[in-house]
Amino acid sequence: MKTVFGVPKDTVQHGESLRLELEQSRRELEACQQRLAQIDELFVVHKKSEALLHGEKKLTEMIARGEALEAILEGSCRLVEQAFPGSLAIILLLDGKRLRRGAAPSFPKYMAEVDGFEIDPAVGTCSAAAARREQVITADITNDAHWAGHLELAARHGLKAGWATPLISSNNQVLGTFGLYWPEPRGPTPEHLQIINQVARLIAFAIERKRSQDAMSESEHLAQGQLKVLTRTLEALAQESNPDKLLEHVLRVIVEQSAAHSVSVWGRNHDAGWVDLIAVFQNNRFQTAKQVVGYPMTRLPSSTEQSPIWSEILRTGQYAMLEDLDQPIAQMRIGSGVDAKWYPATSETHPDPAMLLHQEYLRALGVKSILFMPMLIAGRVAGLIIIRFSQKRNRLRKEIELTRALAHQAMLALQLTRLSAQNRESDLIAERNRVARDIHDTLAQGFTGVIAQLEAARGAIAQKKAVRVSDHIERAGELAREGLREARRSVQALRPLALEEKTLATALHDLIERMTTGMAMKAEVILQGQPRELPPEWETNLLRIGQEVLTNVIRHAEASKFDTLLDFGSHEVRFKFCDNGRGFDSGKENGGYGIHGMKERVQGMGGEFLIQTAEGKGTTISIVLPSKSASQPEGL
């Protein structure tokens, strides 16, 4: 007999209810777990954000305190690496067209390998980001065409992915790149990009601030150096009575300021195509090119055919460094950074014997490096300052700029020395002209008077008038003796004897009377206005001019009348010499020193000189001098 058990209906309903409750509980538990996971994730994000905020605050404080840029960059890398575990951060700085080391605390060997890498929009990740000025994401380096030529480099350092962001300054210039590399292929999330961009802006600010501080510091250093040099130069100028010594003072300052072994100055001869040695300061001794003994080279070629080195320096105005004097043929670098050019000091296949001898000479002196700094005038290279050093080291930009300022001072000293020499030469020429004028106005004109008296004596002999013959010969002797005395006084730069004892009007009257006595020509001196004393040099010039005019009339004019007018007006002083002789064509060139000498004398007094003449109508020479200058010599 089969027994059948039945399940009560209420029991079934109760079980279903329990099942539903359990299902509900399970769903609620899953929801709680999801919520807890979200809370946990939010907590992790919060902690990460808090750590990132704290790190950014710390970096900001480091920037504000002016701490070393290297420490700030390294701190930035570590901050991002902590935010993104497994990542490798690197910061590269742009120098011209090349990326230079900045910071890579987790893989410094990689940074050493890429230091100096030239940027290219189609190569690598950081290189492309700097060249394109935009963020570059390489999710899989192995399969990226931009890395085709550098896969071994990536494999050597275990790099599978890379993201690079250009560091942009406030004036929109690329300062470098901030890169994040990974050991497995992957792309960035929005969170990654947000944090990367945020840190990149902070890094760019730190770099720009540091460079601004460095630039300001360099400017202050340069200004202080320039002020010191300028002060010493001005002191030398104020205390040194000999301008030729000024260049020596400046070169001494250059040696002391640069801690140099010695220094030389070279001047450019544009016409001849050479750069010639001017002076050397060595062993605390200044020597000009003429004084230097045993110097192997005193001239450098400036043409491209003869020497590309010097022609390049003279063309561009860039400085140059020679740092390999210990090598058989030294190498010279012109300019700096990525645009620098390297040249051998002389041809390696056909070396210049003079250049090799000069190199040996410098080695014997203990010179290890040389700085070549162009000297400029109106933007053109006018010469070189060549500074030698006993040690080999890289020169900082501020040192180069200070040396450039020193070169400007040397150029100023050299120009002052040249102007001093030109001034001396000008003074010498002026003195020679003065002596020539005075000799012309004394001996030549005196001889004219002697000849006139002797001719008159010859006429008296023909007429058998012995008394007149004796008078003419006696006057000829007086004129000769007076001319000799005046010539001696001119050589000694003394005032004419006639003006030592008489006024200008009286001296002119006596001169004219003495030279025309016994002649058929009638001469008269007319005085108008109130005579007053003129500067001694003016009176000498006017007496010599009157003597020259009268001599010309006697020798050439065949005049019967000669008048001299002295008019002392209230605003000007006028002098006029008139004859009724044959005159001459003023349009034609007239030989002789007389008219030229008269013009020079009048111009020297600041006056006006005028000749009115025509053939057959006599000659009038007018001189007008300003009354103010006439009554008060220049400079008083």
Phi and psi in degrees as a GROMACS rama.xvg file:
@    title "Ramachandran Plot"
@    xaxis  label "Phi"
@    yaxis  label "Psi"
@TYPE xy
-90.957  132.722  LYS-2
-103.413  128.682  THR-3
-109.553  125.998  VAL-4
-99.3485  136.791  PHE-5
-105.321  147.934  GLY-6
-100.039  127.177  VAL-7
-61.109  143.622  PRO-8
-61.3421  -37.1685  LYS-9
-68.9076  -30.2134  ASP-10
-68.3984  -41.9735  THR-11
-60.3545  -44.6335  VAL-12
-63.0287  -37.273  GLN-13
-68.2918  -38.3929  HIS-14
-64.8988  -41.6915  GLY-15
-62.627  -37.7096  GLU-16
-64.4533  -41.0485  SER-17
-64.1562  -40.3506  LEU-18
-61.8818  -42.2384  ARG-19
-64.8746  -38.8212  LEU-20
-65.46  -40.2331  GLU-21
-64.0287  -41.9449  LEU-22
-60.5456  -42.4969  GLU-23
-63.3095  -43.2401  GLN-24
-63.1943  -40.1359  SER-25
-62.3678  -43.348  ARG-26
-63.7834  -41.1263  ARG-27
-65.3214  -37.0988  GLU-28
-64.7777  -41.9611  LEU-29
-63.3751  -40.0166  GLU-30
-63.271  -40.6982  ALA-31
-64.3105  -39.8217  CYS-32
-63.8433  -42.1092  GLN-33
-61.9826  -42.1629  GLN-34
-63.3777  -42.6034  ARG-35
-63.4112  -38.408  LEU-36
-63.5459  -42.0454  ALA-37
-62.8198  -43.1869  GLN-38
-62.7721  -40.9755  ILE-39
-63.916  -41.8579  ASP-40
-64.362  -43.0073  GLU-41
-61.6171  -36.5015  LEU-42
-66.0026  -41.8321  PHE-43
-64.6109  -44.311  VAL-44
-61.5698  -41.2088  VAL-45
-61.8514  -45.2202  HIS-46
-63.2135  -40.5847  LYS-47
-64.6986  -44.3956  LYS-48
-63.5464  -39.7963  SER-49
-64.35  -43.5528  GLU-50
-64.5024  -41.3624  ALA-51
-64.694  -43.3588  LEU-52
-62.8188  -41.7774  LEU-53
-63.3146  -42.4081  HIS-54
-63.7183  -42.5581  GLY-55
-63.7442  -39.2587  GLU-56
-62.7646  -42.6462  LYS-57
-63.1788  -42.9505  LYS-58
-63.4601  -41.0028  LEU-59
-61.5927  -40.2442  THR-60
-65.8435  -39.1581  GLU-61
-62.6824  -40.6922  MET-62
-64.0372  -44.9276  ILE-63
-63.5253  -35.5675  ALA-64
-77.7268  -9.61706  ARG-65
74.9062  31.2301  GLY-66
-68.5  167.706  GLU-67
-58.5106  139.278  ALA-68
-61.9389  -35.4181  LEU-69
-58.565  -42.0083  GLU-70
-67.5371  -38.3401  ALA-71
-66.6612  -42.6749  ILE-72
-66.3169  -41.8071  LEU-73
-64.3819  -40.6807  GLU-74
-62.7942  -35.6246  GLY-75
-65.6728  -41.8257  SER-76
-63.0524  -46.118  CYS-77
-65.6765  -33.9486  ARG-78
-61.7129  -46.0726  LEU-79
-71.8517  -37.0643  VAL-80
-63.1856  -35.3952  GLU-81
-69.5278  -36.166  GLN-82
-69.6069  -33.5414  ALA-83
-124.53  85.1002  PHE-84
-55.6964  137.647  PRO-85
95.7279  -14.5295  GLY-86
-83.7117  158.856  SER-87
-125.077  115.062  LEU-88
-97.6674  144.153  ALA-89
-144.427  139.799  ILE-90
-121.359  124.431  ILE-91
-117.73  140.042  LEU-92
-104.693  137.532  LEU-93
-86.0221  125.635  LEU-94
-124.43  99.889  ASP-95
69.1628  -111.418  GLY-96
-114.691  16.6178  LYS-97
-125.003  147.051  ARG-98
-91.2461  128.57  LEU-99
-114.986  158.921  ARG-100
-61.5472  136.653  ARG-101
-121.133  -68.8795  GLY-102
-161.813  140.597  ALA-103
-160.095  72.9253  ALA-104
-61.5892  -26.8127  PRO-105
-91.9125  -17.8767  SER-106
-148.741  71.3122  PHE-107
-64.2685  -29.3345  PRO-108
-64.9122  -36.1136  LYS-109
-64.9666  -43.4578  TYR-110
-61.3611  -37.938  MET-111
-63.4463  -35.8266  ALA-112
-72.628  -34.1269  GLU-113
-93.5789  -2.76583  VAL-114
-60.9102  126.493  ASP-115
89.6003  6.64268  GLY-116
-67.3388  130.427  PHE-117
-79.1722  133.223  GLU-118
-71.1712  144.814  ILE-119
-153.083  127.786  ASP-120
-64.0192  -15.3742  PRO-121
-113.096  13.9682  ALA-122
-129.849  131.032  VAL-123
67.03  -164.964  GLY-124
-109.237  -59.306  THR-125
-63.9783  -41.5799  CYS-126
-59.1838  -46.925  SER-127
-66.3166  -38.1494  ALA-128
-63.4445  -41.3957  ALA-129
-68.1265  -40.367  ALA-130
-71.0127  -39.8003  ALA-131
-84.9452  -17.1593  ARG-132
64.2009  35.8042  ARG-133
-149.808  162.022  GLU-134
-68.8769  134.723  GLN-135
-121.211  127.21  VAL-136
-113.386  119.978  ILE-137
-112.933  96.7262  THR-138
-73.1893  -27.466  ALA-139
-143.184  99.0823  ASP-140
-60.4625  -39.4739  ILE-141
-59.2404  -33.3279  THR-142
-108.752  16.9398  ASN-143
-100.643  127.83  ASP-144
-62.9643  -28.4035  ALA-145
-67.2915  -19.0372  HIS-146
-104.037  10.3381  TRP-147
-56.8003  -37.8246  ALA-148
-90.0404  2.12299  GLY-149
-135.217  27.2414  HIS-150
-66.1623  -34.5266  LEU-151
-63.1092  -40.0254  GLU-152
-61.0135  -46.6232  LEU-153
-64.1968  -42.1033  ALA-154
-67.0275  -35.5866  ALA-155
-62.4561  -28.8983  ARG-156
-110.353  8.68147  HIS-157
67.3244  38.1753  GLY-158
-100.267  125.248  LEU-159
-114.189  -23.8126  LYS-160
-146.495  153.131  ALA-161
-151.129  139.487  GLY-162
-126.367  128.374  TRP-163
-127.164  138.265  ALA-164
-123.824  126.072  THR-165
-68.1484  142.337  PRO-166
-94.357  112.693  LEU-167
-106.802  133.618  ILE-168
-82.224  175.729  SER-169
-66.4856  -24.1477  SER-170
-100.534  23.3584  ASN-171
67.196  32.2847  ASN-172
-104.288  143.728  GLN-173
-77.8752  122.342  VAL-174
-94.7003  -24.9499  LEU-175
164.539  -155.369  GLY-176
-139.415  150.303  THR-177
-115.371  114.037  PHE-178
-114.138  148.832  GLY-179
-130.538  117.724  LEU-180
-111.78  154.566  TYR-181
-132.1  151.546  TRP-182
-83.5395  1.83062  PRO-183
-141.626  152.721  GLU-184
-62.3343  134.605  PRO-185
-172.455  157.223  ARG-186
-112.424  164.6  GLY-187
-81.53  150.366  PRO-188
-91.7959  166.728  THR-189
-55.4756  -34.658  PRO-190
-64.7065  -42.6905  GLU-191
-55.661  -52.4303  HIS-192
-62.7591  -38.4614  LEU-193
-62.19  -46.4434  GLN-194
-69.3473  -41.9645  ILE-195
-59.1595  -47.7434  ILE-196
-64.0768  -37.1719  ASN-197
-65.2595  -45.8451  GLN-198
-69.987  -36.7009  VAL-199
-60.5424  -40.5708  ALA-200
-63.0973  -39.1769  ARG-201
-66.649  -41.117  LEU-202
-63.8882  -44.5786  ILE-203
-60.1848  -41.2149  ALA-204
-62.1226  -42.9051  PHE-205
-63.4716  -43.991  ALA-206
-63.9969  -45.9442  ILE-207
-64.2325  -42.1169  GLU-208
-62.9728  -45.458  ARG-209
-62.1373  -43.4755  LYS-210
-65.8906  -36.0366  ARG-211
-64.9549  -42.2049  SER-212
-63.8329  -42.3311  GLN-213
-63.7928  -41.6233  ASP-214
-63.2359  -41.3235  ALA-215
-65.7105  -41.7126  MET-216
-63.6731  -42.4782  SER-217
-64.7474  -39.1603  GLU-218
-63.899  -41.5221  SER-219
-64.3973  -43.3001  GLU-220
-61.5153  -44.7833  HIS-221
-63.4629  -44.2026  LEU-222
-62.8917  -42.0214  ALA-223
-63.4511  -43.0714  GLN-224
-63.219  -44.1441  GLY-225
-63.1161  -41.7891  GLN-226
-62.3456  -43.1605  LEU-227
-62.27  -47.4732  LYS-228
-64.7978  -45.4674  VAL-229
-62.3921  -40.3291  LEU-230
-62.2815  -45.727  THR-231
-66.3076  -36.6215  ARG-232
-65.5937  -44.9859  THR-233
-65.3787  -37.8439  LEU-234
-62.0103  -42.2983  GLU-235
-63.2381  -40.89  ALA-236
-64.2351  -39.2251  LEU-237
-72.4338  -34.0343  ALA-238
-93.6949  -22.8297  GLN-239
-90.5675  117.776  GLU-240
-78.7911  -21.2119  SER-241
-100.363  109.665  ASN-242
-59.8163  -25.5051  PRO-243
-64.821  -19.0047  ASP-244
-83.5141  -12.5702  LYS-245
-63.4217  -42.5487  LEU-246
-61.3074  -38.0256  LEU-247
-61.0868  -43.0872  GLU-248
-61.1621  -44.1822  HIS-249
-65.9144  -42.176  VAL-250
-65.109  -35.6289  LEU-251
-63.3731  -41.9049  ARG-252
-63.5722  -40.0679  VAL-253
-61.6269  -45.0549  ILE-254
-62.4039  -44.1831  VAL-255
-69.8881  -42.8721  GLU-256
-68.5989  -34.1779  GLN-257
-96.0495  -0.975918  SER-258
52.7502  45.8466  ALA-259
-93.5906  161.31  ALA-260
-74.7368  -45.8641  HIS-261
-166.874  172.236  SER-262
-148.683  146.109  VAL-263
-132.102  154.326  SER-264
-118.946  134.83  VAL-265
-127.951  136.486  TRP-266
-109.131  141.766  GLY-267
-90.1005  129.828  ARG-268
-103.237  98.7961  ASN-269
-62.6141  -37.1502  HIS-270
-72.7861  -42.3148  ASP-271
-85.0303  -16.0586  ALA-272
76.2995  31.2895  GLY-273
-130.041  159.738  TRP-274
-117.507  114.735  VAL-275
-105.031  143.731  ASP-276
-65.3112  133.048  LEU-277
-107.222  -48.5162  ILE-278
-159.161  159.846  ALA-279
-134.45  137.866  VAL-280
-117.181  110.471  PHE-281
-147.987  140.172  GLN-282
54.5552  39.6113  ASN-283
61.1278  29.6068  ASN-284
-135.275  133.558  ARG-285
-99.7967  129.892  PHE-286
-138.106  137.247  GLN-287
-79.1644  170.377  THR-288
-59.7441  -32.6948  ALA-289
-73.7093  -23.7519  LYS-290
-90.4023  -19.8807  GLN-291
-68.4553  133.276  VAL-292
-119.178  133.805  VAL-293
80.2418  11.3855  GLY-294
-79.9073  122.349  TYR-295
-72.2583  -19.0758  PRO-296
-146.426  120.435  MET-297
-119.202  7.2417  THR-298
-148.483  135.89  ARG-299
-119.954  137.179  LEU-300
-74.1232  145.421  PRO-301
-114.932  -3.3265  SER-302
-87.3293  151.804  SER-303
-62.7326  -35.9884  THR-304
-64.5511  -39.1098  GLU-305
-82.8129  -37.0726  GLN-306
-159.702  111.585  SER-307
-68.7664  -23.7476  PRO-308
-65.0179  -58.5898  ILE-309
-67.5785  -36.5  TRP-310
-64.5235  -35.7868  SER-311
-68.2442  -42.8872  GLU-312
-62.6146  -45.373  ILE-313
-69.515  -30.4966  LEU-314
-75.5221  -45.4664  ARG-315
-91.2747  -23.9377  THR-316
74.148  14.7491  GLY-317
-86.2301  152.831  GLN-318
-78.5273  165.899  TYR-319
-140.696  151.863  ALA-320
-125.518  134.169  MET-321
-114.713  117.57  LEU-322
-127.197  5.97714  GLU-323
-123.233  49.3671  ASP-324
-67.4179  -18.1114  LEU-325
-79.8737  -9.34576  ASP-326
-85.1348  155.845  GLN-327
-54.6684  -43.5188  PRO-328
-126.455  113.537  ILE-329
-67.9698  152.506  ALA-330
-107.732  141.754  GLN-331
-121.225  134.094  MET-332
-107.201  125.321  ARG-333
-105.657  123.594  ILE-334
85.7816  -171.004  GLY-335
-142.462  169.033  SER-336
69.5422  -153.398  GLY-337
-71.7122  -18.4792  VAL-338
-90.882  2.68537  ASP-339
-64.0852  145.985  ALA-340
-121.811  139.775  LYS-341
-108.728  137.102  TRP-342
-137.238  147.252  TYR-343
-73.2747  146.038  PRO-344
-61.7643  -26.5001  ALA-345
-151.294  167.841  THR-346
-60.3358  132.664  SER-347
-75.0972  -28.076  GLU-348
-86.9238  -38.1925  THR-349
-131.514  73.8992  HIS-350
-64.8577  145.207  PRO-351
-77.3531  119.248  ASP-352
-57.159  -37.5695  PRO-353
-65.2718  -39.0847  ALA-354
-67.8392  -40.2516  MET-355
-64.5232  -40.3115  LEU-356
-63.8147  -39.6392  LEU-357
-65.0636  -39.3289  HIS-358
-63.6461  -42.3085  GLN-359
-64.5029  -38.3504  GLU-360
-61.5464  -43.0297  TYR-361
-69.3618  -38.5984  LEU-362
-60.3391  -42.174  ARG-363
-63.1797  -28.0652  ALA-364
-78.9668  -11.0445  LEU-365
88.2811  18.3089  GLY-366
-79.3884  131.111  VAL-367
-109.701  -28.9497  LYS-368
-149.821  157.546  SER-369
-137.698  137.226  ILE-370
-110.711  125.888  LEU-371
-106.292  116.604  PHE-372
-120.226  119.595  MET-373
-66.9692  147.911  PRO-374
-108.379  131.81  MET-375
-112.691  146.136  LEU-376
-133.402  119.182  ILE-377
53.5969  39.6523  ALA-378
81.9348  -3.42684  GLY-379
-107.943  144.496  ARG-380
-73.2626  118.817  VAL-381
-106.239  -7.56421  ALA-382
174.189  -172.422  GLY-383
-135.343  142.972  LEU-384
-104.161  123.081  ILE-385
-113.211  112.255  ILE-386
-108.502  125.802  ILE-387
-103.285  145.074  ARG-388
-127.359  148.477  PHE-389
-87.7151  -3.2925  SER-390
-131.562  157.102  GLN-391
-107.167  120.237  LYS-392
-161.058  158.351  ARG-393
-72.7648  138.919  ASN-394
-97.907  132.282  ARG-395
-72.8196  158.608  LEU-396
-60.0147  -38.1611  ARG-397
-66.2466  -32.8416  LYS-398
-68.6052  -38.8297  GLU-399
-64.0114  -44.0949  ILE-400
-65.6228  -38.531  GLU-401
-65.3891  -40.8002  LEU-402
-63.3072  -36.1916  THR-403
-63.0329  -40.1783  ARG-404
-64.361  -39.1515  ALA-405
-64.2466  -36.8496  LEU-406
-63.8547  -37.0783  ALA-407
-62.6005  -40.3121  HIS-408
-64.5471  -40.3411  GLN-409
-63.9894  -39.3566  ALA-410
-64.1826  -39.4261  MET-411
-62.2512  -45.8304  LEU-412
-62.5502  -40.6796  ALA-413
-65.0453  -41.1274  LEU-414
-64.4919  -41.5162  GLN-415
-62.8179  -38.6924  LEU-416
-64.0927  -42.7521  THR-417
-65.2608  -42.56  ARG-418
-63.424  -36.7029  LEU-419
-62.8286  -43.3203  SER-420
-64.7723  -41.8624  ALA-421
-64.0882  -37.7568  GLN-422
-65.0397  -42.1741  ASN-423
-62.3254  -42.7203  ARG-424
-64.0196  -40.1178  GLU-425
-63.1546  -42.6224  SER-426
-62.5297  -39.6258  ASP-427
-64.408  -42.7733  LEU-428
-65.0909  -41.26  ILE-429
-62.4404  -39.7557  ALA-430
-67.2696  -39.5741  GLU-431
-62.6214  -42.4512  ARG-432
-63.0764  -39.0525  ASN-433
-63.0494  -45.3471  ARG-434
-63.2774  -41.1298  VAL-435
-62.0311  -43.7576  ALA-436
-62.7766  -44.9984  ARG-437
-66.6896  -39.7186  ASP-438
-64.9918  -40.7095  ILE-439
-61.1617  -41.465  HIS-440
-79.7952  -13.5318  ASP-441
-106.589  -66.0767  THR-442
-66.1225  -51.9017  LEU-443
-61.5672  -46.6454  ALA-444
-72.3767  -33.0066  GLN-445
-63.9029  -41.1067  GLY-446
-63.2189  -36.233  PHE-447
-60.6854  -43.9617  THR-448
-64.057  -39.6632  GLY-449
-62.6364  -44.9456  VAL-450
-61.832  -42.4949  ILE-451
-61.2163  -41.4065  ALA-452
-69.0013  -38.827  GLN-453
-67.856  -36.6645  LEU-454
-65.7927  -38.3978  GLU-455
-64.2225  -37.0457  ALA-456
-64.4795  -40.4327  ALA-457
-62.4684  -37.7224  ARG-458
-66.2227  -38.0614  GLY-459
-67.1  -34.0914  ALA-460
-64.6392  -41.1089  ILE-461
-62.8664  -31.251  ALA-462
-89.8387  1.87047  GLN-463
56.5899  44.4119  LYS-464
-110.327  89.6048  LYS-465
-63.4453  -35.3435  ALA-466
-65.6245  -43.7176  VAL-467
-67.8227  -34.8288  ARG-468
-59.7609  -45.7897  VAL-469
-63.2875  -41.1154  SER-470
-62.9614  -45.2232  ASP-471
-63.9185  -41.9333  HIS-472
-66.0073  -38.6739  ILE-473
-64.8064  -41.5871  GLU-474
-67.2913  -36.1429  ARG-475
-61.4297  -41.5754  ALA-476
-64.8894  -40.7035  GLY-477
-62.7984  -43.8291  GLU-478
-62.1342  -40.1994  LEU-479
-65.161  -44.9378  ALA-480
-65.8814  -39.6833  ARG-481
-66.1877  -40.2827  GLU-482
-61.3273  -39.5304  GLY-483
-65.0756  -42.3056  LEU-484
-62.9934  -44.2742  ARG-485
-67.4143  -35.1775  GLU-486
-62.9416  -42.1382  ALA-487
-64.3963  -38.9282  ARG-488
-68.3784  -34.2924  ARG-489
-65.5966  -43.1409  SER-490
-60.5581  -35.9803  VAL-491
-86.3894  5.50964  GLN-492
58.0924  40.8264  ALA-493
-100.515  159.782  LEU-494
-71.3555  145.383  ARG-495
-53.0517  141.419  PRO-496
-59.8765  -34.4063  LEU-497
-62.5972  -35.7369  ALA-498
-82.5627  -11.3617  LEU-499
-71.6028  -25.5297  GLU-500
-115.722  -15.9371  GLU-501
-135.11  166.393  LYS-502
-76.6994  168.09  THR-503
-62.4781  -43.5654  LEU-504
-62.4805  -43.1031  ALA-505
-67.6768  -41.309  THR-506
-63.2261  -40.3463  ALA-507
-64.3092  -42.893  LEU-508
-60.1988  -46.6711  HIS-509
-65.5816  -39.6226  ASP-510
-61.5111  -47.8775  LEU-511
-64.8515  -41.8315  ILE-512
-64.386  -41.569  GLU-513
-66.1052  -39.1928  ARG-514
-82.1191  -18.2572  MET-515
-111.185  -1.44017  THR-516
-60.9897  131.415  THR-517
85.8403  1.23975  GLY-518
-101.682  159.209  MET-519
-74.2513  -23.4585  ALA-520
-71.0478  132.635  MET-521
-91.8986  132.901  LYS-522
-126.377  142.581  ALA-523
-143.065  141.634  GLU-524
-110.587  122.574  VAL-525
-112.001  128.389  ILE-526
-115.353  126.044  LEU-527
-126.26  149.679  GLN-528
78.71  -176.188  GLY-529
-93.5085  110.003  GLN-530
-59.5539  142.71  PRO-531
-141.257  161.3  ARG-532
-72.5057  135.108  GLU-533
-105.225  162.312  LEU-534
-53.8227  139.496  PRO-535
-53.3269  -41.0192  PRO-536
-63.8346  -35.8729  GLU-537
-66.4808  -44.1645  TRP-538
-61.8089  -39.5551  GLU-539
-62.8373  -46.0486  THR-540
-61.1311  -44.8494  ASN-541
-66.5751  -36.9234  LEU-542
-64.8321  -42.2127  LEU-543
-67.2507  -36.9847  ARG-544
-64.2328  -45.2818  ILE-545
-60.4626  -40.7718  GLY-546
-63.8571  -41.1294  GLN-547
-65.81  -44.8859  GLU-548
-61.3028  -45.8717  VAL-549
-63.1287  -40.5373  LEU-550
-61.4191  -43.3474  THR-551
-63.4824  -38.6109  ASN-552
-64.1196  -44.4896  VAL-553
-63.3708  -41.0565  ILE-554
-80.0976  -35.0669  ARG-555
-123.82  -28.3702  HIS-556
-78.8992  -27.1672  ALA-557
53.756  43.1451  GLU-558
-89.1052  156.028  ALA-559
-105.699  -8.24617  SER-560
-146.993  139.583  LYS-561
-140.707  119.907  PHE-562
-117.998  141.137  ASP-563
-121.54  125.24  THR-564
-115.574  128.308  LEU-565
-117.228  113.321  LEU-566
-119.915  108.616  ASP-567
-93.0039  92.6591  PHE-568
-87.4058  177.521  GLY-569
-77.1072  -27.2486  SER-570
-112.567  -15.5099  HIS-571
-157.586  163.079  GLU-572
-117.903  126.126  VAL-573
-114.37  141.407  ARG-574
-129.503  131.086  PHE-575
-136.256  131.811  LYS-576
-120.969  118.904  PHE-577
-125.312  139.176  CYS-578
-136.589  159.106  ASP-579
-106.56  31.3659  ASN-580
-78.6371  -159.397  GLY-581
-79.5596  -13.5833  ARG-582
64.8646  -168.104  GLY-583
-161.494  167.989  PHE-584
-82.6804  109.259  ASP-585
-68.1724  -17.3501  SER-586
-77.3892  -15.7738  GLY-587
-94.4061  152.636  LYS-588
-70.9401  126.173  GLU-589
-108.308  123.066  ASN-590
-69.823  173.321  GLY-591
101.239  162.202  GLY-592
-94.1349  -14.0597  TYR-593
-59.8977  -58.7968  GLY-594
-62.6798  -42.4136  ILE-595
-60.2782  -42.9338  HIS-596
-64.7799  -38.3305  GLY-597
-65.107  -42.5896  MET-598
-61.1723  -43.0343  LYS-599
-60.7118  -42.296  GLU-600
-63.0763  -44.2126  ARG-601
-67.5564  -43.2602  VAL-602
-61.0824  -37.0183  GLN-603
-64.214  -23.6358  GLY-604
-93.9267  -0.928897  MET-605
76.6233  24.3776  GLY-606
-105.068  -174.375  GLY-607
-114.411  139.016  GLU-608
-122.494  127.501  PHE-609
-138.705  134.505  LEU-610
-116.311  126.811  ILE-611
-119.079  116.678  GLN-612
-158.218  162.2  THR-613
-160.639  154.85  ALA-614
-61.35  124.522  GLU-615
82.427  4.68992  GLY-616
-124.937  19.4542  LYS-617
74.4619  -176.834  GLY-618
-139.445  138.374  THR-619
-125.867  125.152  THR-620
-112.872  122.567  ILE-621
-116.023  139.617  SER-622
-129.693  128.81  ILE-623
-122.478  124.543  VAL-624
-117.752  139.421  LEU-625
-64.924  136.425  PRO-626
-65.2099  -38.8541  SER-627
-60.712  -46.6329  LYS-628
-70.1867  -30.6571  SER-629
-67.0555  -35.5936  ALA-630
-87.0943  -15.7905  SER-631
-141.391  113.574  GLN-632
-60.9843  150.101  PRO-633
-61.7317  136.65  GLU-634
97.1086  -8.50672  GLY-635
